[in-house]
């Protein structure tokens, strides 16, 4: 009798380049500080307006809740310190995004991994990808290194819409920038409109982060985090059947 064949070994594929991994983990720290200090700034005047002016007597379109001290940076009310934290890490966010975009153009990360093709936007293709997600199948078993269309749309929205919008509206809210480029406030329709758009973009990014973390947990946190640390993604044999 012949001996049974040994079980097939797992396959390893290269999924994340070094530039992507460095940007991911450094940006995670930056975003946490930015959100915490932003919540502290929001607590100083939890009202949002459209247009140029906004004060306690003006009608607000939204009243954000007061966030507890454990969610804010610093912990407790200190508007001056919160602004310093926010501005410092805003610079880190902007230059971090800039070098990542340059690196991704050079190593073709954008064109190879995130380019959205017309065929992928077809309703049948989108619905098929939604069904795969609902069945907790998040990777193509034949090409697990590739991003599916829902991932591409989410990442492109964060990289090319939400983060640049946060940076642009943040600059518009800076008095120093207003002195040199007052036209930026006009682009957003006034200081209060820029502040409202900044708030909306922030919570859009928070929603992206929450969905991202949930999907990492559902897809297998050990494998996903390991791939973002080492760059290599483990494909189990049963997943390719």
C-alpha positions, -999 to +999 in steps of 0.1 A: +000+000+000+013+034-009+016+060+018-010+088+018+001+120+002+013+147+026-011+176+030-004+205+007+017+233+021+003+268+024+012+293-003+027+327+004+022+357-019+036+392-018+007+416-009+021+449+005+052+468-005+074+484+022+062+519+014+026+509+019+033+492+052+053+522+065+026+546+055-001+524+070+014+521+104+027+557+107-006+570+095-025+549+120-008+568+148-012+602+131-050+596+125-056+585+162-040+618+174-058+639+148-092+625+157-086+627+195-074+663+193-102+672+168-128+659+192-113+682+219-115+712+195-151+703+187-160+703+224-149+739+226-178+749+203-200+720+194-220+737+167-217+737+129-228+764+104-227+771+067-213+803+053-188+828+067-200+835+103-208+812+132-215+820+168-238+810+197-265+833+185-264+820+148-286+790+137-265+759+134-273+730+110-259+704+134-249+702+171-222+676+176-223+658+209-198+666+237-173+638+236-160+623+269-125+630+281-113+595+274-119+601+237-101+634+235-065+645+233-056+660+257-079+642+282-100+671+295-106+706+282-075+724+269-083+741+236-048+756+231-030+723+237-055+704+215-048+729+186-011+723+190-015+686+188-038+689+159-016+712+138+016+693+145+000+660+134-017+677+105+017+685+091+028+648+096-004+637+078+001+660+048+037+651+042+031+614+050+004+613+023+026+633-002+056+609+000+033+578-001+016+591-033+050+598-049+062+563-038+030+547-051+034+563-085+070+552-087+063+515-077+031+515-097+010+506-066-018+529-078-020+517-114-014+480-105-035+476-074-060+504-071-069+513-107-106+509-112-115+494-145-148+501-163-157+464-163-154+462-125-181+489-122-207+468-141-237+460-118-232+423-122-196+426-111-204+448-081-233+425-070-210+395-073-184+412-051-211+421-025-223+385-024-187+373-018-183+398+011-216+386+026-203+350+024-171+362+042-149+355+012-128+386+009-100+374-013-098+359-048-085+324-041-065+324-073-051+358-069-053+368-032-028+396-037-053+415-057-078+440-044-115+435-052-136+464-065-152+473-031-117+476-016-105+497-045-135+521-042-131+524-004-093+529-005-095+554-035-122+573-016-100+576+015-068+584-004-080+607-031-111+623-016-113+622+023-076+628+032-070+656+006-103+672+016-093+671+053-060+687+045-074+714+022-102+724+046-077+723+075-055+748+056-085+769+049-092+772+087-056+782+094-052+820+100-016+819+088-027+803+055-056+827+051-031+856+051-012+841+022-040+824+003-073+839+012-089+824-019-090+790-003-117+800+021-137+813-009-134+779-026-152+763+004-178+791+008-164+807+040-148+797+072-179+780+087-186+760+056-149+748+055-153+738+092-185+718+084-169+701+054-138+693+076-161+677+102-180+657+076-148+644+060-135+634+094-165+613+101-163+598+067-128+587+075-139+574+109-166+553+091-139+540+067-116+530+096-145+512+114-155+492+083-118+484+077-112+471+112-144+450+111-134+434+078-099+427+091-114+409+120-138+389+098-111+380+073-087+367+099-068+394+120-036+373+124-032+368+087-042+403+077-020+421+103+010+398+096+007+407+059+007+444+068+038+439+089+059+415+067+043+421+033+035+384+028+000+369+028-006+333+037-030+314+015-042+281+030-046+252+006-084+248+012-089+284+002-077+277-034-101+248-039 
